[in-house]
Amino acid sequence: MLAMTGQELQFEHWVNFYAITSSAAATLLGLLFVVITFAAERGRKDTSSLTTYLTPTVIYFTSVLLMSALLTIPDQTRFMAAICICLGGIAGVGYSASLVIRKRTVSFYDRSDLFPYVFFPLAGYALIISGGLLLLLRPQIGVNLVAAGMLGLLGIGIRNSWAIAITIVSSRPSKIPQGDRTDVS
């Protein structure tokens, strides 16, 4: 699909998309906090290793939320939108890459976890950056790439949230020492 020549890209046409993606990201972000609370109530002792998985997922949902908010700023010019998009994408690439670089502080249980927590999000952020750059030359293609990157981050965030929830629910709660147990009967 070619960009409309002679016409300015109108972000108003994308308001529903941004409303849906930001609502989904915000809702899922809230549900992650519920999952964290549930994990704490179950008495998980390895919550520090859980943050290895929670933090990237929170970042990906937050990225979608912030990108939606930035692109719905009233009177946004195409140039300013491109700058916001590219800066957000670059920050996302930097964060995702840091998960691989910081092996001492970030350790995944399995090497295959690098795909849903690092490499797929890197691809989503790369789409966002590409879309931001193309926004200046081919606005319609650029905004479509940004949308694809945002949907990719949202989708991988949903997948990661599900994996985290399943891990928490399927793990056994820590045992209460006999001396700390109180009888109610």
C-alpha positions in Angstrom: 0.0 0.0 0.0 1.5 3.3 -1.0 1.3 6.5 1.1 -1.3 9.0 0.2 0.6 11.7 -1.8 -0.3 15.3 -1.3 -2.1 14.6 2.0 -0.9 14.8 5.5 -1.1 11.6 7.6 -4.0 12.1 10.0 -3.4 10.5 13.4 -7.2 11.0 14.2 -7.8 7.9 12.0 -5.7 5.9 14.5 -7.3 7.0 17.7 -9.3 3.8 18.1 -6.3 1.7 17.6 -4.3 3.6 20.2 -7.3 3.5 22.6 -7.6 -0.2 22.2 -3.8 -1.0 22.5 -3.3 1.4 25.5 -6.4 0.0 27.3 -5.2 -3.6 26.7 -1.6 -2.7 27.9 -2.9 -0.9 31.0 -5.3 -3.7 31.9 -2.7 -6.4 31.5 -0.2 -4.3 33.4 -2.7 -4.2 36.3 -3.2 -7.9 36.1 0.5 -8.5 36.4 0.4 -6.7 39.7 -2.4 -9.0 40.8 -0.1 -11.9 39.8 2.7 -10.5 41.8 0.4 -10.2 44.9 -0.8 -13.7 44.3 2.9 -14.9 44.2 3.6 -13.1 47.5 0.5 -14.6 49.2 1.5 -18.1 48.1 4.8 -17.7 49.9 7.1 -18.0 47.0 10.7 -17.8 48.2 12.2 -17.3 44.8 10.5 -14.0 44.0 13.9 -12.5 43.0 14.1 -15.0 40.1 10.5 -14.1 39.2 11.5 -10.5 38.6 13.8 -11.7 35.8 10.6 -12.5 33.9 8.2 -9.9 35.3 10.3 -6.8 34.7 10.7 -7.2 30.9 7.0 -7.9 30.6 6.1 -4.8 32.5 8.5 -2.8 30.3 6.9 -4.2 27.1 3.3 -3.3 28.3 4.5 0.1 29.4 6.1 0.7 26.0 2.8 0.1 24.3 1.0 2.3 26.7 3.5 5.2 26.4 3.7 4.9 22.6 -0.1 5.1 22.4 -0.1 8.2 24.7 2.7 9.9 22.7 0.9 9.4 19.4 -2.4 10.8 20.6 -0.9 14.2 21.7 -3.1 16.9 20.2 -1.6 18.8 17.3 1.2 16.3 17.0 3.3 17.0 13.9 4.7 14.1 11.8 8.2 15.2 12.6 7.6 15.2 16.4 5.7 11.9 16.2 8.7 10.4 14.3 11.1 11.6 17.0 8.9 10.2 19.8 8.5 6.9 18.0 12.2 6.5 17.3 13.3 7.5 20.8 10.8 5.0 22.3 12.0 2.3 20.0 15.7 3.0 20.7 15.0 2.9 24.5 13.3 -0.5 24.0 16.1 -1.9 21.9 18.6 -0.7 24.6 16.6 -2.3 27.4 16.1 -5.6 25.5 19.8 -5.7 24.5 20.8 -5.0 28.1 19.1 -8.3 29.2 21.6 -10.2 27.1 24.6 -8.0 28.1 23.8 -8.1 31.9 24.1 -11.9 32.3 25.3 -11.5 35.9 22.1 -9.8 37.2 19.6 -11.3 34.7 19.5 -15.0 34.4 16.8 -16.9 32.6 16.0 -20.5 33.6 16.3 -21.7 30.1 18.1 -20.3 27.0 14.9 -20.7 25.0 13.5 -17.9 27.3 15.7 -15.4 25.4 13.3 -15.6 22.4 10.1 -14.4 24.1 11.8 -12.1 26.6 14.6 -10.6 24.4 14.7 -11.4 20.7 11.0 -11.1 19.8 10.7 -7.8 21.7 13.8 -6.6 19.9 12.1 -7.3 16.6 9.0 -5.4 17.8 11.2 -2.4 18.7 13.0 -2.6 15.4 9.6 -2.4 13.6 8.8 0.6 15.7 12.0 2.4 14.8 11.7 1.5 11.2 8.1 2.9 11.2 9.3 6.1 12.9 11.9 6.6 10.2 9.5 5.8 7.4 6.9 8.1 8.9 8.7 11.0 7.4 9.0 9.5 3.8 6.0 7.2 3.6 3.7 8.0 6.4 1.1 5.3 5.9 3.7 2.5 5.7 5.5 4.0 8.7 2.4 4.2 10.9 1.5 0.6 9.9 5.0 -0.6 10.9 4.7 1.2 14.3 1.3 -0.5 14.8 2.7 -3.9 13.9 5.6 -3.4 16.4 3.1 -2.3 19.1 0.9 -5.3 18.5 4.0 -7.5 18.6 5.0 -6.2 22.0 1.5 -6.5 23.3 1.3 -10.1 22.0 4.6 -11.1 23.5 3.6 -9.4 26.7 0.4 -11.5 26.8 2.4 -14.7 26.1 4.9 -13.8 28.8 2.2 -13.0 31.4 0.5 -16.3 30.8 3.8 -18.1 31.3 4.5 -16.2 34.5 0.9 -16.9 35.8 1.2 -20.6 35.0 4.6 -20.8 36.7 3.2 -19.2 39.9 0.0 -21.2 40.0 1.7 -24.5 39.4 4.5 -23.9 41.9 4.0 -25.2 45.4 3.6 -22.6 48.2 6.5 -22.6 50.6 5.9 -24.7 53.7 5.1 -23.0 56.9 7.4 -24.2 59.7 5.5 -26.3 62.4 6.3 -23.8 65.1 4.6 -20.9 63.2 1.4 -22.8 62.5 -1.7 -21.9 64.6 -4.6 -24.2 65.1 -8.0 -22.7 64.5 -10.0 -25.7 65.9 
